[in-house]
């Protein structure tokens, strides 16, 4: 087959364009810091990068959920600690009033103290994080605890909290949960029933009864609330231990996810980021090849009559 000058020229131009494309590729890597500019650069690397990015996206959501859960648990723990202090104060007040050394006027003064403790319990039951009520279970937009305007009875999500019922018991299973890992969830907080108790064991109801006893009853009436207060305090401490355990678990997950983020980011960087030293070397080599090709090109142009006359 006869090799024509046109064939040589076309082949030269094709190879020259290939060299220029290679030069452009390394130039883009140096300019952007990213060695994956299109799928054809490294198909396997692009797939690995997409997988790692997906994992990092899920990890970021889990980290956000863990952080939110820790915030809710922190407020729950604070509420339980305050409840324990309230019950301790109520216990001391009931002991003081049950000795028989106080007259009716003194007991009424103690009753006012208990009233403040009772009202503080109501406030704790409606604790909010941001604009959400954390003890309302699925109900986060409205105050879970309300008082009947006529009877003063405490209601939880519209249900009488001072009388045990199936409806009230069902509320304990309506706690919100956060997804903190693949197929791993954790309760966001306690429900109001778990926090304050139900029926006769409801803390607000106990303190309200103690208040009435101090206002209108005898020392013996006040002493009847001592054991009930101690029982409520025991329940609060048990819930506090549970929350403490969950918080420890969240701390462990937070540390683990921080390590996972570093590992996945390292893998992503190894696939996507440009090795500057290597890229500079490859760029210089491509540049040399391109410049040499331009010089060679001047020697394959078809000679003219003037070239022979010279």
Secondary structure, 3 states (H helix, E strand, C coil): CCCCHHHHHHHHHHHHHHHHHHHHHHHHHHHHCECCCCHHHCHHHHHHHHHHHHHHHHHHHHHHHHHHHHHHHHHHHHHHHHHHHHHHHHHHHHHHHCCCCCCHHHHHHHHHHHHHHHHHHHHHHCCEECCEECCCCCCCCCCCEEECCCCCCEEECCEECCCCCHHHHHHHHCCCEEEEECCEEEECCCCHHHHHCCHHHCHHHHHHHHHHHHHHCCHHHHHCCHHHHHHHHHHHHHHHHHHHHHHHHHHHHHHHHHHHHHHHHHHHHHHHECCHHHHHHHHHHHHHHHHHHHHHHCCCCCCCHHHHHC
